[in-house]
């Protein structure tokens, strides 16, 4: 059995299929870890979602910001934007089935060795608390009134953690940090959502989230995507896998047993 992690697919079905062919992925014995953002901006979001749904027993995926966007659009909570490419899902006869499956995906997954998340983990937060809030988010997403959580999410981003936050605010912070984080302000470690550039261009007042000191409870390597300007990055703390396929660059897989990289 092999275990592979793959970066942001974002509706790029053909590169995804070619990448699976190159790594000789066998769904009867191999496992895929997907970092979220399965859909949007690429040309074939429906095909990607249908493939992952069909092979769900061999796939572990977390929710990315574009996946949350799809859930919100499906519930008519937000208006479309010009570069959306999710109409094929919204108009599909299988839309309800696919959406109901997608909202069962967690924001954070972990096993004995790795933490899987779309954008990152807020570094100073106790990971056990993150997991507890992640569980609450999953419960809310699977409830009949899950649109309320989405409505709160799209009404504003949380920038900084406080122990005084109520549960709704805690869920908002964890979703936003786990699906959108890139940089932190050095002064107070609040999340900066504006600057999205490469490390070589970062303003002096910002620090990449994974360069901050980690809470000691975050003691596994974190696999993430989301940050196309960062690209592939592998050190003792993290593996970054968004290499910008949807922008005409590459889709990346890493074999988590031997760290062999395959790209399309």
HELIX and SHEET records of a PDB file:
HELIX    1   1 UNK A   13  UNK A   22  1                                  10    
HELIX    2   2 UNK A   45  UNK A   54  1                                  10    
HELIX    3   3 UNK A   56  UNK A   58  5                                   3    
HELIX    4   4 UNK A   65  UNK A   74  1                                  10    
HELIX    5   5 UNK A   87  UNK A   90  1                                   4    
HELIX    6   6 UNK A   95  UNK A  102  1                                   8    
HELIX    7   7 UNK A  127  UNK A  141  1                                  15    
HELIX    8   8 UNK A  147  UNK A  153  1                                   7    
HELIX    9   9 UNK A  167  UNK A  180  1                                  14    
HELIX   10  10 UNK A  199  UNK A  201  5                                   3    
HELIX   11  11 UNK A  209  UNK A  211  5                                   3    
HELIX   12  12 UNK A  245  UNK A  247  5                                   3    
SHEET    1   A 5 UNK A  59  UNK A  61  0                                        
SHEET    2   A 5 UNK A  31  UNK A  34  1                                        
SHEET    3   A 5 UNK A   3  UNK A   6  1                                        
SHEET    4   A 5 UNK A 252  UNK A 255 -1                                        
SHEET    5   A 5 UNK A 261  UNK A 263 -1                                        
SHEET    1   B 5 UNK A 108  UNK A 110  0                                        
SHEET    2   B 5 UNK A 114  UNK A 117 -1                                        
SHEET    3   B 5 UNK A 221  UNK A 224  1                                        
SHEET    4   B 5 UNK A 238  UNK A 240  1                                        
SHEET    5   B 5 UNK A 233  UNK A 234 -1                                        
SHEET    1   C 3 UNK A 191  UNK A 192  0                                        
SHEET    2   C 3 UNK A 183  UNK A 185 -1                                        
SHEET    3   C 3 UNK A 206  UNK A 208 -1                                        
END                                                                             
